[in-house]
Amino acid sequence: MMKPSIARMLGSMVGGRAGRLLVPLFLMLAALPFHPALATGPALTIAVAGSERVFDRDALLARPDMVTVDIPADISYGRPMSYRAVPLASLLGTGEFPPGTVLEGVASDGFTAQLPPELCLRTGPDGAVAFLAVEPADRPWPNLPGKEVSAGPFYLVWVRPEASGVRSEQWPYQLARIVASDDPLKRWPQLAVEPALAADSPIRAGQTVFITQCMACHTLNGAGSAAMGPDLNRPMNPTEYLTPAGLKRLIRDPRSVRTWPGQQMPGFDPAMLSDADLDRVIAYLGHMAGRKAP
């Protein structure tokens, strides 16, 4: 909103009736939502709680809740990093979300992270806390390993991620949007396993891991928001043309199986995806090979 002193200055510049008409007009324009076209630099959109807001990089860096966070083991850089960052909870504009809501962190390259709202709203000293790291224009971050770009201008990082089970795919970099959506299984029923499966089935557990780890890049049966990797069930499921050993090796170290120009898939070491979770994902994929949605 425009400061009253500026409004008075405008009124004095244009006297009489015209001045009295222009002041409310300028105040009305100043109250309009920020539009990315007006940004002087990169901007992040957050669409939650029925509203959409856009945050300019410079405005974020000037916020009073901007702090320095030290990340001992940065997932994307593979080493300790330090950032200027804002607590994500202070940007979301709400203290709670309806049941069955997830947040999607959408990167500029189509990567889409599934983020539990209850984790993103955390601010206490116990458990993980999410921060939006902002790359200053005059102090750019280093390029990501093996890439010609940095993680900026916006990067979601976590303090104490191990305390709340934050997974490697929940650190989206080059973040463009954060959007509140329905739970993936509600949005895309074609992800669901056979209803008769036991509640403790490893296939059901694999479905959960798949949604968090794999749907950041892939779709399955056409379900998902990501736009980086191929669909993992149509026209063929990888369990239909790879041996279990070959599929495991592809997930652990893609370049040990095949390479091509523009290859983007990273390897998932046991710190990112345990052997047990890897087995669960493969069990889920094998199950879904028999549940291809049209």
Disulfide bonds with the S-S distance in Angstrom:
none
